[in-house]
Amino acid sequence: MLSPTRTRATLLSAGAAVAALLAGALSPGVAQAAPAAPVAPPTTPHESCRPDGLYKTPGVDVPYCSVYDTEGREKMGADHQRRIIGYFANWRTGKDGRPAYLASDIPWDKITHINYAFAAVDSANRITVGTDGPNNPNTGITFPGVPGAEMDPSLAYKGHFNQLTKFKKQHPDVKTLISVGGWSDTGGYNDDNGNRVNSGGFYSMTTNADGSVNQAGINTFADSAVAFIKKYGFNGVDVDYEYPTTMKDAGNPLDWQLANGRRAGLVKSYSVLMKTLREKLDRAGAADGKHYLLTVAAPSSGYLLRGMETFQVQQYLDYVNIMSYDLHGTWNEHVGPQASLFDDGKDSELAGANVYSTAQYGGIGYLNTDWAYHYFRGSMPSGRINVGLPYYSRGWKNVQGGTDGLWGKAASTTCPAGQNLTKCGDGAVGIDNIWHETDTAGKEAPAGFNPMWHAKNLEKGIVGDYVTKFGLPADTKLTGTYVRKYDSTLVAPWLWNAQKKVFISTEDEQSIATKADYVVDKGIGGTMIWELAGDYRWNAAKGQYEPGDTLTNLMYQKYKTATPYGNKKTNIALPAEAVKVDVELGQFALGDSNYPISPKMKITNNTTKPLPGGTEFQFDYATSAPGNAKDQSGFGATVIRSDHTGNNNIGGLKGDFHRVSLKLPAWQSVAPGASVELDFVYYSPTSTPSNWTVAFGGKTYSLAGDLARGVTIVEPTDGSGPGGPGGTCTNPAWAVTGEYPANTTVSHKSRNYKAKWWTKGDEPGASQWGAWQDLGAC
């Protein structure tokens, strides 16, 4: 997401919140042709460094070891056990009279990655940062007289890009990624004069007007992105596409007219985009001897994720950055923390949608960081996930009810122009909104949007000397007292001004320290920050807070001696041999119609052996959904283990997975190359199920589609070869003239069968619908 006014048209109103509980899809792997013989893992040293679950471009020796160690963990420097990813915003140049935040202000020794915000998709489907020239902040601007901001004369470009390259030479462990999109630039871009061009951006680049995949547009963009990062020295691409979801009116309201007509095709085309980028980056990396990163900023909202099926693109990503903020804001009247770590069972928005009282959904509150983390943990190792932290506030005025404003309401019917809302929250303004954006009519957009350094000054009763730079009078005075409040269950601080009825959701040392401890304890890869310019330090000479690195340094101190992050998708031991039996979930209903979540689960046998009746599948799905998934097709899907139980998630989900078992019906076999479908149902969003096993012929295998490290892809045995598992052919041979009562056992063509009912003349194995149950090889 990422960009000042994240009013994000997730629009989690009470009505939309019900929908938010109902999403997901499950689909590990795409069907692949079966090999003629067992295939061992590649012997190249680079394969030993591939992260668990990361897709590898076929036929390419991807140089993973340039970025990862032999355990598949990212190499970031001896004092960086976890990622600290900071977004750097290109518009804070100081040229507009407001405080600058330049590359020289970045705490380079404390962070591991910089995401540069933002590039866009132009009208020709290419990546763009505008036309080169002296006023271009990315490639042309200079900062004469600013210590530390001198240009590197050896580079062919100036601007922020010059500065990033210069400082990377001094800090070679820090990686930079170009972030494309964001709230403002997903569906268009601003031209060199600052005028918006409604080009369609990601929406039209990936998806044609009829909903089909725009492969030509995707190829053009991916080729331009590869050339771009090579030209400017970036280490990868970060896709901030907001949002490829089927939920109507999601994302920037300026994009709705074009995006809504393409909703049915967005998820598929998003997957094609990410696969194409992954493969082109892999090929470029192999040629250049370095692995290029591909990451995304992913939503944390259950509403948005409900329309993204099971986030199948996770397999193409080095890691995912969860935008675990903007969970409450002035797009509706509900007043609460924008980035709480946990649920407290009292969220007024969720309560209004009967989330807590509906047993079917397990009473699970989903507007919190812990829920979002567990959603992605269902399909990714914890180390390939980073949780997002806001270095900015959101706030309301005229708050009614609640406890010191918490879970109160602040309704307004005067919404910012261009948001296409008929009802919104009463956002804080003026001194409580200094980082404000303007609406499409050029007026201040009320949102309580402030850097943390300004929020700290409000808390201490200080009017900083910078307020005139944000359009406020020099004699500005504070009204009332901003009292810091903190809820330890939510892990959320806020400022409450009882006189003004102003509630400002914040972050500070206590909340960030607790979240950093959570990251370490869960084995999470690290944290992502929007944005670095919001951090603070105390300026004793001026007696005020200013931009600094207090919160970032706190995380650095927490992480530098932490244990290595989690590098496995599974929490259990899985077989070392994998077969090409593929599973995908599809045919999801679109938007608000996907209730309950009931896709088709398609099992495809890409081995050379049949899957007999009784073949058992097991898999894990995330505890972001309650442990009550089922099938409606007679496959007996049963949750056999739950890491989280209970009718809520107050204080956090207790574990990562529910494990499901289902079996092919006794009469149902799946021939090589054939598929079978079942109706699967679950009740809250969850990402792609993983950690699959399949058991038949007396042996259990993993599935190749999980992309696990260290497995060998084999052809399964059916017991007919030497030493193979199975029964013995001591049962009487089937005879075409024989009469067989129910439960009679026979042997035929090296397999045992049992009669389901009285039969004569029906050949065993001739039909999956026939009278005989396949008992396996003998």
C-alpha positions in Angstrom: 0.0 0.0 0.0 2.2 2.8 1.0 1.7 6.5 0.4 0.4 9.2 2.6 -3.3 9.0 2.4 -3.8 5.3 2.6 -7.5 5.8 2.9 -7.4 2.7 0.8 -10.8 2.0 -0.2 -10.5 -1.2 1.5 -13.4 0.6 3.1 -13.9 -1.9 5.9 -17.3 -0.7 6.9 -19.4 -2.9 9.1 -21.0 -4.3 6.0 -17.7 -4.9 4.3 -16.3 -6.5 7.5 -18.6 -9.4 7.3 -17.3 -10.1 3.8 -13.8 -9.7 5.1 -14.1 -12.9 7.0 -14.9 -15.0 4.0 -12.0 -15.4 1.7 -9.0 -17.4 0.6 -8.1 -20.1 -1.8 -5.8 -23.0 -1.6 -3.5 -24.0 -4.4 0.0 -25.4 -4.2 1.6 -25.8 -7.5 0.7 -25.8 -11.1 0.4 -29.1 -13.0 3.6 -30.2 -14.6 4.4 -33.1 -17.0 5.6 -36.2 -15.3 9.3 -37.2 -15.9 10.3 -40.5 -17.4 12.5 -41.3 -14.5 13.3 -40.1 -10.9 14.7 -36.6 -10.9 17.2 -35.7 -8.2 17.7 -32.2 -7.0 20.3 -30.2 -9.1 23.8 -30.7 -7.9 24.8 -27.0 -8.5 25.9 -25.3 -5.3 23.3 -22.6 -5.9 20.4 -25.0 -5.4 21.6 -25.6 -1.8 21.0 -21.9 -1.1 17.5 -21.6 -2.6 14.9 -20.6 0.1 12.3 -23.1 1.0 9.3 -22.8 -1.2 10.8 -20.4 -3.7 10.0 -21.1 -7.4 13.1 -21.7 -9.6 12.9 -20.9 -13.3 13.3 -24.1 -15.2 16.7 -24.6 -17.0 18.3 -21.6 -15.2 21.1 -21.9 -12.7 19.9 -19.1 -10.4 22.8 -17.7 -8.4 21.0 -18.0 -5.0 24.3 -18.2 -3.1 25.1 -14.6 -3.9 22.2 -13.6 -1.6 21.4 -16.7 0.6 23.5 -19.1 2.7 23.3 -22.8 2.4 20.4 -22.9 4.8 18.4 -20.7 2.5 18.6 -17.6 4.7 19.5 -14.2 3.4 23.0 -12.9 4.1 22.7 -9.3 5.5 25.8 -8.8 7.6 27.0 -10.3 10.9 25.0 -7.9 13.0 21.7 -8.2 11.0 19.9 -11.5 11.8 16.6 -10.0 10.8 15.6 -7.6 8.0 14.9 -3.9 8.7 13.4 -2.6 5.4 12.9 1.1 5.2 10.8 2.9 2.5 12.5 6.0 1.3 10.0 8.5 -0.2 11.4 10.5 -3.2 9.3 13.6 -2.6 10.9 14.7 0.7 13.6 16.8 -1.1 13.2 19.9 1.0 12.6 21.9 -2.3 9.0 22.6 -1.2 10.2 24.3 2.0 9.2 21.3 4.2 11.8 19.3 6.2 13.9 17.2 3.8 14.7 13.5 4.3 17.7 12.6 2.0 19.7 9.5 1.5 22.3 11.0 3.8 19.7 10.9 6.6 19.1 7.1 6.3 20.7 5.2 9.2 22.6 3.0 6.8 24.3 0.9 9.5 21.0 0.0 11.2 18.9 -1.1 8.2 19.3 -4.0 5.7 17.1 -2.9 2.7 15.8 0.3 1.2 12.6 0.3 -0.9 12.6 3.4 -3.1 9.1 4.9 -3.5 8.0 5.1 -6.1 8.3 4.2 -9.8 5.1 3.8 -11.9 3.8 2.1 -15.0 3.6 4.5 -17.9 1.1 4.5 -20.8 3.4 2.2 -22.8 3.5 -0.4 -20.0 7.1 0.5 -19.0 8.5 1.4 -15.7 9.0 5.1 -15.3 10.3 7.7 -12.8 9.8 10.6 -15.2 11.8 12.4 -17.8 15.5 13.0 -17.0 16.3 16.6 -16.2 17.6 18.8 -13.4 14.3 18.9 -11.6 13.8 15.1 -11.6 14.2 14.1 -7.9 15.2 10.6 -8.9 17.9 11.2 -11.5 18.5 14.9 -11.9 18.1 17.0 -8.7 21.1 18.1 -6.7 21.5 19.4 -3.1 24.1 22.1 -3.2 25.4 23.1 0.3 23.8 20.1 2.1 26.5 18.2 3.9 26.6 14.5 3.0 24.4 15.1 -0.1 27.2 15.7 -2.5 26.9 13.8 -5.8 29.2 11.0 -6.9 30.7 12.4 -10.1 31.5 8.9 -11.4 27.9 8.2 -12.1 26.0 9.1 -15.2 22.9 10.2 -13.2 22.2 12.5 -10.3 19.3 12.8 -7.9 18.4 10.3 -5.2 19.6 7.4 -7.3 23.1 8.9 -7.3 23.0 9.2 -3.5 21.7 5.6 -3.0 24.5 4.2 -5.1 27.1 6.4 -3.4 26.1 5.2 0.1 25.7 1.6 -1.0 29.4 1.6 -1.8 30.1 2.5 1.8 27.5 -0.1 3.1 27.7 -3.0 0.7 25.4 -5.3 2.8 22.5 -3.0 2.3 20.2 -3.9 -0.7 18.0 -1.4 -2.6 14.8 -2.2 -4.4 12.8 -0.1 -6.7 9.1 0.0 -5.5 6.6 0.3 -8.3 3.0 1.5 -7.7 1.8 2.5 -4.3 -1.5 4.0 -3.5 -1.2 6.9 -5.9 0.6 5.2 -8.8 -1.0 1.8 -9.1 -3.6 2.9 -11.7 -1.8 5.9 -13.2 1.1 8.3 -12.6 2.0 12.0 -12.4 3.6 13.5 -15.4 6.6 15.9 -15.3 4.2 18.8 -14.5 2.6 17.0 -11.6 -0.6 16.2 -13.5 -2.1 12.8 -13.1 -2.2 10.5 -16.1 -4.9 7.9 -15.8 -3.0 5.3 -17.8 -4.5 2.3 -16.1 -1.1 1.4 -14.6 -1.0 -2.2 -13.2 -4.6 -2.8 -14.0 -4.4 -2.3 -17.8 -0.8 -3.5 -18.1 -1.7 -6.9 -16.7 -5.4 -7.3 -17.7 -7.3 -6.5 -20.8 -10.7 -4.9 -20.7 -12.4 -8.3 -21.2 -10.6 -9.7 -18.1 -8.0 -11.7 -20.1 -4.3 -11.6 -19.3 -2.4 -8.9 -21.1 0.8 -11.0 -21.7 2.3 -8.5 -24.1 1.9 -5.7 -21.5 3.4 -7.9 -18.8 6.4 -8.8 -20.9 7.0 -5.2 -21.8 6.9 -4.1 -18.2 9.1 -7.0 -16.9 11.7 -6.4 -19.6 11.8 -2.6 -18.7 12.0 -3.4 -15.0 15.0 -5.7 -15.5 16.8 -3.1 -17.6 15.9 -0.4 -15.1 17.5 -2.1 -12.0 20.6 -2.9 -14.0 21.0 0.7 -15.2 20.6 2.2 -11.7 22.2 -0.5 -9.5 19.1 -1.8 -7.7 19.1 -5.3 -6.2 15.6 -6.1 -7.2 12.0 -5.0 -7.7 9.3 -4.5 -5.1 5.7 -4.5 -6.5 3.3 -2.3 -4.6 0.1 -3.1 -6.6 -2.9 -1.8 -4.7 -4.8 -4.1 -5.3 -5.3 -7.2 -7.6 -8.4 -8.3 -5.8 -11.9 -9.1 -7.0 -13.5 -7.0 -4.3 -15.4 -4.1 -5.9 -14.2 -0.5 -5.1 -10.8 -1.7 -3.7 -7.8 0.6 -4.0 -7.6 4.2 -4.9 -11.0 5.6 -5.9 -9.4 7.4 -8.8 -8.8 3.9 -10.3 -12.2 2.4 -9.7 -13.8 3.2 -13.0 -11.1 1.2 -14.9 -10.3 -1.4 -12.3 -13.8 -2.6 -11.4 -14.4 -3.7 -15.0 -11.3 -5.9 -14.8 -11.9 -7.5 -11.4 -12.6 -11.0 -12.7 -9.2 -11.3 -14.3 -7.0 -9.5 -11.8 -5.9 -12.4 -9.6 -4.9 -14.6 -12.6 -3.0 -11.8 -14.3 -1.3 -10.9 -11.1 0.0 -14.4 -10.9 1.2 -14.2 -14.5 2.9 -10.9 -13.8 4.8 -12.3 -10.8 5.8 -15.5 -12.6 7.0 -13.5 -15.6 9.0 -11.1 -13.4 10.5 -14.0 -11.5 11.7 -15.8 -14.6 13.1 -12.7 -16.3 14.9 -11.6 -13.1 16.3 -15.2 -12.7 17.6 -15.2 -16.3 19.2 -11.8 -15.8 20.7 -12.8 -12.5 22.2 -15.9 -14.0 23.8 -13.8 -16.7 25.1 -11.2 -14.2 26.2 -13.7 -11.5 23.9 -12.2 -8.9 20.4 -13.1 -7.6 17.8 -10.3 -8.1 15.1 -10.0 -5.5 11.4 -9.9 -6.2 9.1 -8.8 -3.3 5.7 -7.3 -2.8 3.8 -5.1 -0.4 0.8 -7.2 0.5 -2.4 -6.2 2.2 -3.2 -7.3 5.7 -6.9 -6.6 5.4 -9.1 -9.7 5.4 -11.5 -7.9 3.0 -8.8 -7.5 0.3 -7.3 -10.9 0.9 -10.7 -12.5 0.5 -10.7 -11.4 -3.1 -7.1 -12.6 -3.8 -8.0 -16.3 -3.6 -5.0 -17.9 -1.7 -2.3 -15.4 -2.7 -0.8 -18.0 -5.0 2.0 -15.6 -6.0 3.9 -16.3 -2.8 6.0 -19.0 -4.6 7.6 -16.4 -6.8 8.6 -14.0 -4.0 11.9 -13.8 -2.1 9.7 -12.4 0.7 6.5 -10.6 1.4 6.2 -7.3 3.2 2.8 -7.2 5.0 1.2 -3.8 5.1 0.0 -4.5 8.7 -1.2 -0.9 9.2 -4.1 1.2 8.1 -6.3 -1.4 9.8 -8.4 1.5 11.1 -8.7 5.0 9.6 -11.1 7.7 8.5 -12.5 5.8 5.6 -15.2 4.8 8.2 -16.4 6.0 11.6 -14.8 3.3 13.7 -12.0 4.6 16.0 -9.2 2.3 16.8 -5.5 1.6 16.5 -4.3 1.4 12.9 -1.6 -1.3 13.6 -2.4 -3.3 16.7 -0.4 -6.4 17.2 -3.3 -8.4 18.6 -7.1 -8.5 18.8 -8.8 -7.7 22.1 -12.3 -8.9 21.3 -13.7 -5.4 21.4 -13.1 -4.0 18.0 -16.3 -1.9 17.2 -16.1 -2.6 13.5 -15.8 -6.3 13.9 -18.5 -6.4 16.7 -20.8 -4.4 14.4 -20.4 -7.1 11.8 -21.1 -9.9 14.3 -17.6 -11.4 13.9 -17.2 -12.2 17.5 -20.6 -13.8 17.9 -20.6 -16.0 14.8 -19.3 -19.4 15.8 -18.8 -20.4 12.2 -15.9 -17.9 12.0 -14.4 -18.9 15.4 -14.8 -15.4 16.8 -11.4 -14.6 15.2 -10.7 -10.9 14.9 -8.7 -10.2 11.8 -7.8 -6.5 12.0 -4.4 -7.0 13.6 -0.8 -7.8 12.7 -0.8 -11.3 14.3 -3.7 -12.4 12.1 -2.1 -11.1 9.0 1.2 -12.8 9.8 -0.5 -16.1 10.3 -2.4 -15.7 7.0 0.9 -15.7 5.1 2.6 -18.2 7.5 0.2 -20.8 6.1 2.2 -20.9 2.8 5.6 -19.4 3.6 8.5 -19.9 6.0 8.3 -17.3 8.8 11.7 -16.0 7.5 10.2 -15.0 4.1 7.6 -12.8 5.9 8.2 -9.3 7.2 5.6 -7.4 9.2 4.9 -3.7 8.5 5.3 -0.9 10.9 3.9 2.7 10.5 6.1 5.6 11.4 3.0 7.8 11.0 -0.3 8.3 12.7 -3.9 8.2 11.9 -6.5 10.2 13.8 -10.1 11.4 14.3 -11.8 14.3 15.9 -15.2 14.7 17.6 -14.9 11.1 18.9 -18.0 9.8 20.7 -17.9 7.0 23.2 -15.2 4.4 23.7 -12.6 4.3 26.5 -10.4 7.4 26.0 -11.7 7.3 22.5 -10.7 3.6 21.9 -13.5 1.8 20.0 -15.6 4.9 19.9 -17.1 6.4 16.7 -16.5 9.6 14.8 -18.8 9.9 11.8 -18.8 12.5 9.1 -20.8 13.0 6.0 -18.4 15.5 4.5 -15.8 13.2 2.8 -12.7 14.3 0.9 -13.4 14.9 -2.8 -12.4 12.1 -5.1 -13.0 9.3 -2.5 -16.4 8.5 -3.8 -17.7 7.8 -0.3 -21.1 8.7 1.0 -20.0 8.2 4.6 -16.6 8.4 6.2 -14.9 9.2 9.5 -14.4 12.6 10.9 -10.7 13.0 10.4 -8.4 15.1 12.5 -7.1 18.3 10.8 -4.7 21.2 11.3 -2.0 20.7 14.0 -3.3 17.1 14.2 -2.7 16.4 10.5 0.5 18.1 9.4 1.5 15.4 6.9 -1.9 15.8 5.2 -2.5 15.3 1.5 -5.0 17.4 -0.4 -8.1 15.9 -2.0 -8.9 16.3 -5.7 -10.4 19.7 -5.0 -7.1 20.9 -3.5 -8.4 20.9 0.1 -6.8 19.3 3.2 -7.8 15.7 3.5 -8.7 15.1 7.1 -6.9 12.0 8.4 -4.8 12.7 11.5 -1.7 11.9 9.4 1.5 12.9 11.1 5.1 11.7 11.3 5.9 10.2 14.7 8.3 13.0 15.5 5.3 15.4 15.4 3.1 13.1 17.4 5.8 13.0 20.1 5.8 16.8 20.2 2.0 16.8 20.7 2.4 14.3 23.5 4.9 16.6 25.2 2.8 19.8 24.6 5.4 21.2 22.2 4.6 23.3 19.1 7.7 22.6 16.8 9.4 25.4 14.9 8.5 23.6 11.7 4.7 24.2 11.8 4.8 27.2 9.5 6.4 24.9 6.8 3.2 22.9 6.8 0.9 26.0 6.4 0.1 26.7 10.1 0.5 30.2 11.7 3.7 31.0 13.6 1.6 31.7 16.7 -0.1 28.3 16.7 -1.1 27.1 20.2 -2.2 23.7 21.3 -5.7 23.2 22.7 -6.1 20.7 25.4 -3.6 18.0 26.5 -2.6 15.0 24.4 -2.3 12.2 26.9 -0.5 9.0 25.9 -2.6 5.9 26.4 -1.5 2.3 25.9 -3.4 -1.0 25.7 -1.1 -4.0 26.4 -3.5 -6.5 25.0 -3.6 -4.8 21.7 0.0 -3.6 21.9 -1.1 -0.2 20.8 -0.4 3.4 22.0 -2.5 6.4 21.2 -2.9 10.1 22.1 -6.2 11.2 23.6 -7.2 14.9 23.8 -10.3 14.8 26.0 -11.0 18.5 25.4 -10.9 18.3 21.6 -12.2 14.6 21.5 -9.2 13.8 19.2 -7.8 10.3 19.0 -4.4 9.8 17.3 -3.1 6.2 16.8 0.7 6.2 17.2 3.8 4.0 17.6 6.6 4.5 20.1 9.4 2.7 21.9 7.1 0.5 23.9 5.0 -0.8 21.0 7.9 -1.2 18.6 10.0 -3.1 21.2 7.1 -5.5 21.8 6.6 -6.0 18.1 10.4 -6.6 17.6 10.3 -9.2 20.4 7.3 -10.8 18.6 9.3 -10.9 15.3 12.2 -12.6 17.1 10.1 -15.1 19.0 8.1 -16.2 15.9 11.2 -16.6 13.7 9.8 -13.8 11.4 12.2 -12.5 8.7 12.0 -8.9 10.0 10.1 -5.7 9.8 9.2 -3.2 7.0 8.8 0.5 7.7 6.6 3.0 6.0 8.4 5.4 6.0 11.9 6.2 7.3 11.2 9.9 7.5 8.7 9.5 10.3 11.2 8.2 12.9 12.3 10.6 15.6 15.0 11.9 17.9 15.1 14.5 20.6 16.9 17.8 19.8 17.9 19.1 23.2 19.2 22.4 21.7 15.8 23.2 20.2 13.7 21.4 22.9 11.7 19.4 20.3 11.5 16.1 18.5 12.8 16.0 14.9 13.4 13.3 12.3 15.8 10.7 13.6 16.3 6.9 14.1 15.2 6.1 17.6 12.7 3.4 16.6 14.9 1.9 13.9 17.9 1.7 16.2 15.7 0.0 18.8 14.9 -2.7 16.3 18.5 -3.0 15.2 19.6 -3.6 18.8 16.9 -6.3 19.2 17.8 -8.1 16.0 21.5 -8.0 15.9 22.0 -10.9 18.4 18.8 -12.7 17.6 18.7 -16.3 16.5 18.5 -17.0 12.8 15.0 -16.6 11.3 12.7 -19.6 10.5 13.6 -21.1 7.1 11.1 -24.0 6.8 7.5 -23.9 5.7 6.7 -27.0 7.7 6.7 -27.6 11.5 6.7 -31.4 11.0 9.0 -33.9 9.2 7.9 -34.5 5.6 9.1 -37.3 3.3 12.3 -36.7 1.4 10.7 -38.1 -1.8 8.2 -36.0 -3.7 5.8 -36.9 -6.5 4.1 -34.8 -9.2 0.6 -35.0 -7.9 -0.6 -31.5 -8.1 -3.4 -29.7 -6.2 -4.9 -26.3 -7.0 -7.9 -24.5 -5.8 -9.9 -22.5 -8.3 -13.3 -21.4 -9.6 -13.7 -18.9 -6.7 -16.8 -16.8 -6.7 -16.0 -13.1 -7.2 -16.2 -10.3 -4.8 -19.0 -10.3 -2.3 -20.4 -13.5 -3.9 -17.6 -15.6 -2.4 -19.4 -16.4 0.7 -18.8 -18.9 2.1 -15.4 -19.6 0.6 -16.1 -22.7 -1.5 -13.6 -23.2 -4.4 -13.1 -26.4 -6.3 -10.1 -28.4 -5.2 -8.6 -30.1 -8.3 -6.2 -33.0 -7.8 -4.2 -34.0 -10.9 -2.1 -37.1 -11.1 1.0 -36.3 -13.2 2.8 -39.5 -12.3 2.9 -42.7 -14.3 1.0 -44.7 -11.7 -2.7 -44.6 -10.8 -3.9 -43.2 -7.5 -6.2 -45.9 -6.1 -9.3 -45.5 -4.1 -8.4 -44.8 -0.5 -5.3 -42.6 -1.4 -4.9 -40.2 1.5 -3.9 -36.6 1.2 -2.8 -34.4 4.2 -2.1 -30.7 4.2 -1.8 -27.7 6.4 -3.7 -24.4 6.2 -3.3 -21.3 8.2 -4.9 -20.6 11.6 -6.1 -17.3 10.2 -9.1 -19.4 9.4 -10.9 -21.5 12.1 -10.3 -25.2 12.2 -13.6 -26.2 10.6 -12.7 -26.6 6.9 -14.6 -29.4 5.1 -15.4 -30.9 1.7 -18.8 -31.5 0.3 -17.9 -34.2 -2.2 -17.6 -37.4 -0.1 -13.8 -37.2 0.4 -14.2 -37.1 4.2 -12.0 -34.0 4.8 -11.3 -33.8 8.5 -9.2 -31.5 10.6 -6.9 -33.9 12.4 -4.8 -31.4 14.3 -5.2 -27.7 15.2 -2.5 -25.5 16.6 -5.0 -23.0 17.6 -8.3 -23.8 19.4 -10.8 -21.7 21.2 -13.5 -19.2 20.1 -11.3 -16.1 19.7 -7.7 -15.0 19.1 -7.4 -12.4 21.9 -3.7 -11.9 22.5 -2.8 -13.8 19.4 -3.2 -17.1 17.6 -1.6 -19.9 19.5 0.0 -21.7 16.5 0.4 -21.8 12.8 -1.5 -24.6 11.2 -4.6 -26.8 11.0 -3.8 -30.2 9.4 -6.4 -31.8 7.2 -6.8 -35.3 6.0 -9.0 -36.4 3.0 -9.1 -39.6 1.0 -10.2 -40.6 -2.5 -13.4 -42.5 -2.1 -13.0 -46.3 -2.2 -14.6 -46.3 -5.7 -12.6 -43.4 -7.0 -9.2 -43.9 -8.6 -7.2 -41.3 -10.6 -5.4 -42.5 -13.7 -2.1 -41.0 -14.8 -2.8 -37.6 -16.4 -6.3 -37.5 -15.0 -7.8 -35.2 -12.4 -10.6 -35.3 -9.9 -12.4 -32.3 -8.3 -14.1 -31.8 -5.0 -16.0 -28.9 -3.4 -14.0 -27.5 -0.5 -15.3 -25.0 2.1 -13.7 -22.8 4.7 -14.8 -19.7 6.5 -12.0 -17.1 6.7 -9.2 -16.1 4.4 -6.1 -18.3 4.4 -3.2 -18.5 2.0 -2.2 -21.4 -0.2 -2.3 -24.7 1.8 1.1 -26.3 2.0 3.1 -29.2 3.5 1.2 -31.8 1.5 1.6 -35.5 1.7 0.0 -38.3 -0.4 -0.1 -41.9 0.8 -0.8 -44.9 -1.4 0.8 -48.3 -2.2 2.1 -48.5 1.3 4.2 -45.4 1.1 3.9 -41.7 1.8 5.3 -38.9 -0.4 5.6 -35.1 -0.4 4.3 -33.1 -3.3 6.6 -31.5 -5.8 4.4 -28.4 -5.9 5.5 -27.4 -2.4 8.9 -26.5 -3.8 10.6 -27.8 -0.7 14.4 -27.7 -0.2 16.2 -31.0 -0.4 13.5 -33.3 -1.8 14.0 -35.7 -4.6 11.2 -36.0 -7.2 10.5 -39.6 -7.9 8.0 -41.8 -9.7 5.9 -43.6 -7.1 6.0 -47.4 -6.7 2.7 -49.2 -6.8 4.1 -52.4 -5.2 4.3 -54.4 -8.5 8.1 -54.2 -8.7 10.7 -56.1 -6.7 10.4 -55.3 -3.0 7.5 -53.0 -3.6 4.9 -52.5 -0.9 1.4 -53.9 -1.1 -0.4 -57.2 -0.4 0.1 -60.6 -1.9 -1.7 -62.2 -4.8 -2.9 -65.1 -2.7 -6.5 -64.1 -3.2 -8.4 -66.1 -5.9 -8.0 -64.8 -9.4 -11.0 -63.0 -10.8 -12.9 -65.0 -13.4 -15.3 -63.5 -15.9 -17.9 -66.3 -15.2 -17.6 -66.1 -11.4 -20.3 -64.8 -9.1 -19.1 -62.6 -6.3 -21.1 -61.6 -3.2 -20.4 -58.3 -1.5 -17.1 -58.1 0.4 -15.5 -61.0 -1.6 -11.8 -60.4 -2.3 -10.0 -61.4 -5.6 -6.8 -60.6 -7.4 -6.5 -59.4 -10.9 -3.6 -58.0 -12.9 -1.3 -57.9 -9.8 -3.9 -56.0 -7.7 -6.3 -57.0 -5.0 -10.0 -56.0 -5.1 -13.0 -56.3 -2.9 -16.6 -56.5 -4.2 -18.8 -53.6 -3.1 -22.0 -55.6 -3.9 -22.9 -58.8 -5.7 -21.4 -58.8 -9.1 -20.8 -61.1 -12.1 -18.8 -60.2 -15.3 -17.6 -56.8 -14.1 -13.9 -56.7 -14.6 -12.0 -55.2 -11.6 -10.2 -51.9 -12.4 -12.2 -51.4 -15.6 -14.2 -48.5 -14.2 -13.8 -46.3 -11.1 -17.6 -46.4 -10.8 -17.7 -50.2 -11.0 -18.4 -53.0 -8.4 -14.9 -53.4 -7.2 -12.9 -51.5 -4.6 -9.1 -51.3 -5.4 -7.2 -52.6 -2.4 -3.8 -51.9 -3.9 -0.9 -53.8 -5.6 0.1 -57.3 -4.8 
